[in-house]
Amino acid sequence: MSQLSLLAQEEADTSVNLNIKELEDLDWMMDTTYKVFKTKRFSNMQTVFPSFKSYKAFISKSEAGKQTEYTQFAMYNAVWNSLRFQYTKTMKKAQDAKVEWKQSQLDTFYYEHSYYSGVEYAYVTWVILTVKNKKFKITATCLKMDDKWFIMDELKFAGIVVPPKTKKKK
């Protein structure tokens, strides 16, 4: 069993506050997420999604943290299911665009980092190179919780990267 799968299984236990030190590095999280895309298995996204314990600690200082634990767990599941829907839609669009994940490479990734009301977040973009030298983009929003980065929302297939046209020499 791969390290990625083991981490995902451990994360599934919501009583465990998974302590993957590497999640403190946004670059590591983005590289790992690309590897998850290549597996085409949504369950592997648990590695880059917070445990319920981490989520609960994150919302504890907000209005959402004042809800019952049952309601907090329902909200957590709603975020997870929304990410599942977004992942499925992203993978379907990538399939329609003929992305061959096994033969693809991570060309580059980048992010726009910011803060809002004391919350650190980043809009992230992966540029994926296929065997036919076509580039595709996938984007998402990540939040920093307890000094670790997690994918939370806005996961989508952003389409083909069109290279700029060059002028012909006369």
C-alpha positions in Angstrom: 0.0 0.0 0.0 1.4 3.4 -0.9 2.3 6.1 1.6 -0.5 8.3 0.2 -3.1 5.6 0.8 -1.9 5.0 4.4 -2.1 8.7 5.1 -5.6 8.9 3.6 -6.8 5.9 5.7 -5.4 7.5 8.9 -7.1 10.8 8.0 -10.4 9.1 7.7 -10.4 8.4 11.4 -11.8 11.8 12.6 -10.6 11.2 16.1 -7.0 11.5 14.9 -5.5 14.9 14.3 -3.3 13.9 11.4 0.1 15.5 11.8 1.7 15.5 8.4 4.4 18.1 8.8 4.8 18.5 5.1 1.2 20.0 4.9 2.8 23.1 6.3 4.4 23.6 2.9 1.9 24.7 0.3 4.2 23.5 -2.5 4.3 20.0 -1.1 0.5 20.0 -0.7 0.1 21.0 -4.4 2.6 18.4 -5.6 0.8 15.7 -3.5 -2.6 16.8 -4.9 -1.4 16.4 -8.4 -0.3 12.8 -7.5 -3.9 12.3 -6.2 -5.3 13.5 -9.5 -3.1 10.9 -11.3 -4.7 8.1 -9.1 -8.2 9.2 -10.2 -9.4 8.1 -6.8 -11.3 10.7 -4.8 -10.7 8.8 -1.6 -7.0 9.8 -1.8 -8.1 13.5 -1.4 -8.3 12.8 2.3 -4.6 13.4 2.5 -5.1 17.0 1.6 -8.4 17.5 3.3 -8.6 18.3 7.1 -9.8 15.8 9.6 -13.0 16.6 11.5 -10.9 17.4 14.5 -8.8 20.0 12.6 -11.9 21.4 11.0 -13.7 21.7 14.3 -10.7 23.5 15.9 -10.6 25.9 12.9 -14.2 26.9 13.2 -14.2 27.0 17.0 -13.7 30.8 17.0 -16.4 31.6 14.5 -20.2 31.5 14.7 -20.1 28.0 13.1 -18.2 26.8 16.2 -21.1 27.7 18.4 -23.3 25.0 16.7 -23.8 21.6 18.1 -21.1 19.0 17.3 -23.8 17.2 15.2 -24.3 20.4 13.1 -20.6 20.9 12.9 -20.1 17.4 11.6 -22.9 17.9 9.1 -21.2 21.1 7.8 -17.9 19.2 7.6 -19.6 16.5 5.6 -21.2 19.1 3.3 -17.8 20.5 2.5 -16.4 17.1 1.8 -19.3 16.1 -0.4 -19.1 19.4 -2.3 -15.4 18.7 -2.9 -16.4 15.2 -4.1 -18.8 16.7 -6.6 -16.2 19.2 -7.8 -13.6 16.4 -8.1 -15.9 14.2 -10.1 -16.8 17.1 -12.4 -13.1 18.1 -12.8 -12.1 14.5 -13.7 -15.0 14.2 -16.2 -14.0 17.4 -17.9 -10.3 16.2 -18.0 -11.5 12.9 -19.5 -13.5 14.8 -22.1 -10.4 16.8 -22.9 -8.5 13.5 -23.3 -6.1 14.0 -20.5 -4.2 10.8 -20.0 -3.3 11.0 -16.3 -0.8 8.1 -16.3 1.3 9.7 -19.0 0.8 13.3 -17.8 3.4 15.5 -16.0 3.0 18.4 -13.6 4.4 21.2 -15.8 4.1 23.9 -13.1 1.9 25.2 -10.3 1.4 28.6 -8.7 -0.8 30.3 -6.2 -2.1 33.7 -5.1 -1.8 33.9 -1.4 -3.8 36.2 0.8 -5.6 36.8 4.1 -9.3 37.6 4.9 -10.5 38.2 8.5 -7.5 36.5 9.9 -7.8 33.4 7.7 -4.9 32.6 5.4 -5.9 31.1 2.0 -4.6 30.6 -1.5 -6.0 30.3 -5.0 -3.9 27.5 -6.5 -3.4 26.5 -10.1 -1.9 23.3 -11.5 -0.6 23.3 -15.1 -0.5 19.7 -16.5 1.4 18.6 -19.5 0.0 15.7 -21.6 1.9 13.4 -24.0 0.7 15.5 -26.9 2.3 18.6 -25.4 -1.0 20.1 -24.6 -1.3 21.9 -21.3 -4.4 21.9 -19.0 -5.2 23.9 -15.9 -6.9 22.8 -12.7 -7.6 25.3 -10.0 -8.8 25.2 -6.3 -9.0 27.2 -3.1 -6.9 26.1 -0.2 -7.2 27.2 3.5 -4.5 27.2 6.1 -5.8 25.5 9.3 -3.5 24.9 12.3 -0.4 25.8 10.2 -1.3 23.2 7.5 -2.7 23.7 4.0 -5.9 21.9 2.8 -8.0 21.9 -0.3 -11.4 23.1 0.6 -13.4 24.5 -2.4 -13.5 25.7 -6.0 -11.8 22.7 -7.5 -12.3 22.8 -11.2 -10.9 22.0 -14.6 -10.0 25.4 -16.1 -9.3 24.2 -19.6 -6.5 24.2 -22.2 -3.6 26.6 -21.9 -3.3 28.3 -25.2 0.2 29.4 -25.9 0.6 33.0 -27.1 0.9 33.4 -30.9 4.3 34.4 -32.1 4.8 36.7 -35.0 6.2 35.2 -38.2 9.5 36.5 -39.4 9.5 38.0 -42.8 
